[in-house]
C-alpha cells in the first residue's frame, strides 16, 4: 500500500493514501494544456485534479460510513482517480465476501454519494450558469471547474456501476461469483472482465483520439492488478504458518555484548534485526539502525541499554496473518518464534516480504498447472 502512494491523513480513523497516478494525471493535464495553448500553467489544472480528488474522497467516505454501520473494519484506503481501494484484514475480508448483500450495500454507497453530489451541484449550476453552459463541451475541463465538478461526479457514478473489477459494479460481480466458486477464482474472473473493459477503453480511445478514455483504461488496468495482488496476499497469509517462513539459521546478541561487537556481527550478517538472549531467555530485540544511532550519539556501550524490551512473540503454528497484524499494528520489524518457551526462529519484516513474493508466485504457478 505504501510503495506508490503518499499519506494524505485519516478520516474516521482510517488511513488515506494518494496513489501516484494523481500526479500522473496532473502532468497529463498540464502537458495537454501546453499542447493546445502553448502556455505552461498549473493553477487550473491543479484545481481540476483537486475536484477529482475531493469527489473520490467523498465517494470512499460513503463506503466507510456503510462499513462502520455494518461493523466491517477498514485498515486503509488507496485513492486513485477512478475510485479507491480499501484494505481490510484477511478474516474481515472473507466474512464480508460471504454476504453478497452486504457487499452490494457497501459498493453502492460510493456511487450514491457521487449521484447526490452531481444532483446538488447540477441544480445550483443550472441557476447560476448561462442557459446551456452546463452541457458545453468539453464537459470536464480545467477552464470551467464548476461544470467539471458536476460531470466528474456524474462520471464517477456511472463509471463505477460497470461490472468491471475493481469498480464497485465489479465488486458486486465478484461477490456474486464467490457464492459458487472460491474467492481467488472469483477475483481472477472479475479481474479478467475488468481487463476486457480496460482494453476496450484504451482501444476506443485510440480510435477516436480520446486520451481521456485511454487514461481510464490505464487506471482501470493498474487498479485491477493491485486488487488481484491484494486478494492473493490475503489468501496466502491466512494459509501459511510461521514455521513455513521463519528463519531458523539466525544470529543472536547477548545483553552483555558491546554495541561495537553488535555492529561487527551486523556487518557480517544479512540480518537487520536481532533477538537479544540471556541464557535461554529472550529478553529483547534490537536492529542495525538502532545500533548505529546509539554508537553515533553515545559511543560504545552495552546492548542491554539500547535494546527494546517491547516485543511480540509467535508460535510455530500461528498464522502469517496474525504475525503480519503484530508487525504492522505496532510498527515492529521482528517477531521471535518460540516453541515451549524456546527460541526456534525469527520472522522479520524484511524476510516476510521476500517470502510473501515467493509464496504468492509459487501458488500462482501451482494454480495455473492445475487449471491446465
QUIWO-V296596 format. One record per backbone hydrogen bond with DSSP energy under -1.0 kcal/mol. NH is the residue of the N-H (numbers start at 1). CO is the residue of the C=O. E is the energy in kcal/mol with one decimal. If there is no record, write none. Layout:
BEGIN
nh:NH co:CO e:E
nh:NH co:CO e:E
END
This chain:
BEGIN
nh:6 co:18 e:-1.9
nh:8 co:16 e:-3.0
nh:11 co:14 e:-2.1
nh:14 co:11 e:-2.1
nh:15 co:75 e:-1.2
nh:16 co:9 e:-3.2
nh:17 co:77 e:-2.6
nh:18 co:6 e:-3.0
nh:19 co:79 e:-2.6
nh:20 co:4 e:-2.2
nh:22 co:19 e:-1.9
nh:24 co:20 e:-1.7
nh:25 co:21 e:-2.3
nh:26 co:22 e:-2.1
nh:27 co:23 e:-2.3
nh:28 co:24 e:-2.3
nh:29 co:25 e:-2.3
nh:30 co:26 e:-2.3
nh:31 co:27 e:-2.5
nh:32 co:28 e:-2.5
nh:33 co:29 e:-2.3
nh:34 co:30 e:-2.1
nh:35 co:31 e:-2.3
nh:36 co:32 e:-1.6
nh:37 co:33 e:-2.8
nh:38 co:34 e:-1.7
nh:46 co:42 e:-3.2
nh:47 co:43 e:-1.9
nh:48 co:44 e:-2.2
nh:49 co:45 e:-2.3
nh:50 co:46 e:-2.3
nh:51 co:47 e:-2.0
nh:52 co:48 e:-2.2
nh:53 co:49 e:-2.7
nh:54 co:50 e:-2.8
nh:55 co:51 e:-2.3
nh:56 co:52 e:-2.2
nh:57 co:53 e:-2.6
nh:58 co:54 e:-2.6
nh:59 co:55 e:-2.0
nh:60 co:56 e:-2.5
nh:61 co:57 e:-2.2
nh:62 co:58 e:-1.7
nh:63 co:59 e:-1.3
nh:64 co:60 e:-2.6
nh:65 co:61 e:-2.5
nh:66 co:62 e:-1.6
nh:67 co:63 e:-2.5
nh:68 co:64 e:-3.0
nh:69 co:65 e:-2.0
nh:70 co:66 e:-2.0
nh:72 co:67 e:-3.2
nh:75 co:87 e:-2.6
nh:76 co:87 e:-1.4
nh:77 co:15 e:-2.6
nh:78 co:85 e:-2.9
nh:79 co:17 e:-3.3
nh:80 co:83 e:-3.3
nh:83 co:80 e:-1.7
nh:85 co:78 e:-2.6
nh:87 co:76 e:-3.2
nh:93 co:89 e:-2.7
nh:94 co:90 e:-2.5
nh:95 co:91 e:-2.2
nh:96 co:92 e:-2.2
nh:97 co:93 e:-2.1
nh:98 co:94 e:-1.2
nh:99 co:96 e:-1.2
nh:103 co:99 e:-1.8
nh:104 co:100 e:-2.4
nh:105 co:101 e:-1.9
nh:106 co:102 e:-2.4
nh:107 co:103 e:-2.9
nh:108 co:104 e:-2.4
nh:112 co:108 e:-1.7
nh:113 co:109 e:-1.7
nh:114 co:110 e:-1.7
nh:115 co:111 e:-2.4
nh:116 co:112 e:-2.3
nh:117 co:113 e:-2.4
nh:118 co:114 e:-2.6
nh:119 co:115 e:-2.5
nh:120 co:116 e:-2.6
nh:121 co:117 e:-2.6
nh:122 co:118 e:-2.5
nh:123 co:119 e:-2.1
nh:124 co:120 e:-1.7
nh:125 co:121 e:-2.7
nh:126 co:122 e:-2.3
nh:128 co:124 e:-1.6
nh:129 co:125 e:-3.3
nh:133 co:130 e:-2.2
nh:135 co:132 e:-1.1
nh:136 co:133 e:-1.2
nh:144 co:141 e:-1.2
nh:148 co:144 e:-1.9
nh:149 co:145 e:-2.1
nh:150 co:146 e:-1.4
nh:151 co:147 e:-2.2
nh:152 co:148 e:-3.0
nh:153 co:149 e:-1.7
nh:154 co:150 e:-1.9
nh:155 co:151 e:-2.8
nh:156 co:152 e:-2.6
nh:157 co:153 e:-2.1
nh:158 co:154 e:-2.5
nh:159 co:155 e:-3.4
nh:160 co:156 e:-1.6
nh:161 co:158 e:-1.0
nh:162 co:159 e:-1.5
nh:164 co:162 e:-2.1
nh:167 co:164 e:-2.5
nh:169 co:160 e:-2.4
nh:171 co:167 e:-1.8
nh:172 co:168 e:-1.9
nh:173 co:169 e:-2.0
nh:174 co:170 e:-2.5
nh:175 co:171 e:-2.4
nh:176 co:172 e:-2.2
nh:177 co:173 e:-2.5
nh:178 co:174 e:-2.2
nh:179 co:176 e:-1.0
nh:180 co:177 e:-1.7
nh:181 co:177 e:-1.8
nh:186 co:182 e:-2.5
nh:187 co:183 e:-2.5
nh:188 co:184 e:-2.1
nh:189 co:185 e:-2.2
nh:190 co:186 e:-2.4
nh:191 co:187 e:-2.9
nh:192 co:188 e:-2.4
nh:193 co:189 e:-2.0
nh:194 co:190 e:-2.2
nh:195 co:191 e:-2.6
nh:196 co:192 e:-1.8
nh:197 co:193 e:-2.2
nh:198 co:194 e:-2.6
nh:199 co:195 e:-2.9
nh:200 co:196 e:-2.4
nh:201 co:197 e:-2.6
nh:202 co:198 e:-2.2
nh:203 co:199 e:-2.7
nh:204 co:200 e:-2.8
nh:205 co:201 e:-2.5
nh:206 co:202 e:-2.2
nh:207 co:203 e:-2.2
nh:208 co:204 e:-2.4
nh:210 co:205 e:-3.1
nh:214 co:210 e:-1.6
nh:215 co:211 e:-2.4
nh:216 co:212 e:-2.3
nh:217 co:213 e:-2.2
nh:218 co:214 e:-2.2
nh:219 co:215 e:-3.0
nh:220 co:216 e:-2.6
nh:221 co:217 e:-2.3
nh:222 co:218 e:-2.4
nh:223 co:219 e:-2.6
nh:224 co:220 e:-2.5
nh:225 co:221 e:-2.1
nh:226 co:222 e:-2.1
nh:227 co:223 e:-2.5
nh:228 co:224 e:-2.3
nh:229 co:225 e:-2.1
nh:230 co:226 e:-2.0
nh:231 co:227 e:-2.3
nh:232 co:228 e:-2.2
nh:233 co:229 e:-2.6
nh:234 co:230 e:-2.4
nh:235 co:231 e:-2.2
nh:236 co:232 e:-1.9
nh:237 co:233 e:-2.5
nh:238 co:234 e:-1.1
nh:239 co:235 e:-1.0
nh:240 co:236 e:-2.4
nh:242 co:318 e:-2.2
nh:243 co:316 e:-2.1
nh:244 co:241 e:-1.5
nh:245 co:242 e:-1.2
nh:246 co:242 e:-2.2
nh:247 co:346 e:-3.1
nh:253 co:275 e:-2.3
nh:257 co:254 e:-1.8
nh:259 co:301 e:-2.5
nh:262 co:258 e:-2.3
nh:263 co:259 e:-2.6
nh:264 co:260 e:-2.2
nh:265 co:261 e:-2.1
nh:266 co:262 e:-2.3
nh:267 co:263 e:-2.6
nh:268 co:264 e:-1.4
nh:269 co:266 e:-1.3
nh:274 co:286 e:-3.3
nh:276 co:284 e:-3.4
nh:277 co:253 e:-2.9
nh:278 co:281 e:-2.8
nh:281 co:278 e:-2.2
nh:283 co:276 e:-2.6
nh:284 co:276 e:-1.3
nh:285 co:308 e:-2.1
nh:286 co:274 e:-2.2
nh:288 co:272 e:-3.2
nh:291 co:287 e:-1.9
nh:292 co:288 e:-2.3
nh:293 co:289 e:-2.7
nh:294 co:290 e:-2.6
nh:295 co:291 e:-2.0
nh:296 co:292 e:-2.1
nh:297 co:293 e:-2.2
nh:298 co:294 e:-2.9
nh:299 co:295 e:-1.2
nh:303 co:257 e:-2.9
nh:304 co:255 e:-1.9
nh:306 co:303 e:-1.1
nh:307 co:303 e:-2.3
nh:308 co:285 e:-3.2
nh:314 co:336 e:-2.1
nh:318 co:315 e:-1.1
nh:320 co:240 e:-2.6
nh:321 co:237 e:-2.1
nh:323 co:319 e:-1.7
nh:324 co:320 e:-2.8
nh:325 co:321 e:-1.9
nh:326 co:322 e:-1.8
nh:327 co:323 e:-2.5
nh:328 co:324 e:-2.6
nh:329 co:325 e:-2.5
nh:330 co:326 e:-1.4
nh:332 co:327 e:-1.8
nh:335 co:347 e:-2.7
nh:337 co:345 e:-3.4
nh:338 co:314 e:-2.6
nh:339 co:342 e:-2.6
nh:344 co:337 e:-2.8
nh:345 co:337 e:-1.4
nh:346 co:247 e:-1.6
nh:347 co:335 e:-2.2
nh:349 co:333 e:-2.1
nh:352 co:348 e:-2.5
nh:353 co:349 e:-1.9
nh:354 co:350 e:-1.4
nh:355 co:351 e:-2.7
nh:356 co:352 e:-2.7
nh:357 co:353 e:-1.8
nh:358 co:354 e:-1.7
nh:359 co:355 e:-3.0
nh:360 co:356 e:-2.8
nh:361 co:357 e:-2.1
nh:362 co:358 e:-2.5
nh:363 co:359 e:-2.3
nh:364 co:360 e:-2.1
nh:365 co:361 e:-2.4
nh:366 co:362 e:-2.3
nh:367 co:363 e:-2.3
nh:368 co:364 e:-2.2
nh:369 co:365 e:-2.2
nh:370 co:366 e:-2.1
nh:371 co:367 e:-2.3
nh:372 co:368 e:-1.8
END
